[in-house]
Amino acid sequence: RGVGFAGEGTKIDGVSGTLAAGARARMIELATDDVSVRVQEARFALSPWSLLTLSPRVSDLGAARLEIRIEPSDDPRSPLPDSLALPLDVSIRNARIDTLVFDNSTRVLELRNVHLEYAGGRRRDEVKELDFSVLGHAVALRGTVDARKPFALKAHMAAVRPMDPQASVAVSIDGTLSELRVDAHARSSAATAQLKATLRPHDPQPIDALEVLVRNLDPHAID
């Protein structure tokens, strides 16, 4: 069974199923002046009771392919809002996307086998698990950010390249969305690297401080 729906900037085709048992859509397309989103073979289930209690629980959210295209703009970067709070507490369990593509017109980045566990809402957002493969690396990310200023943030990321030359990276980030402290460690064969930095993402010069220490550099680890 398929149903076509079209609204302003929105198109949904091939809809089937129910919220509780699982809904599917063959294609979803969303478009604004700045961003366009295209989802192929989308699926999800939503607990009706969680809707009644105003704390939606989405499970088995997924897609065969999700493409996000951001149009280039010369406009200055918008300042941070006063709040990132959602109107409701939301949880997403076992979200899986086979292929996730980001395209900003100058570069295309493709992530494979994306898995997400998320909880967020009025107080904070928490990425409990975010795992994916990109450019031959297996990446795992965990993190939290408060929903209100100064947006306190804490995150950890690990990446491993299993193919030769093997390499691994571990990164810890804490601070706020206005000032981030980064502590990174990398290893490939006998080579190691340590990086400490302070970043101010919304300043004209975002790198406030940087310290890098490299030992036993292996030229074959750079490709």
Sequence and secondary structure as in RCSB ss.txt:
>XXXX:A:sequence
RGVGFAGEGTKIDGVSGTLAAGARARMIELATDDVSVRVQEARFALSPWSLLTLSPRVSDLGAARLEIRIEPSDD
PRSPLPDSLALPLDVSIRNARIDTLVFDNSTRVLELRNVHLEYAGGRRRDEVKELDFSVLGHAVALRGTVDARKP
FALKAHMAAVRPMDPQASVAVSIDGTLSELRVDAHARSSAATAQLKATLRPHDPQPIDALEVLVRNLDPHAID
>XXXX:A:secstr
    EEETTEEEEEEEEETTTEEEEEEEEEE SSEEEEEEEEEEEE HHHHHTT  EEEEEEEEEEEEEE    S
      SB   SS EEEEEEEEEEEEEE SS EEEEEEEEEEEEESSSEEEEEEEEEEETTEEEEEEEEEESBTT
 EEEEEEEEEE SSS EEEEEEEEEESSSEEEEEEEEETTEEEEEEEEE TTSSS EEEEEEEEES  GGG  
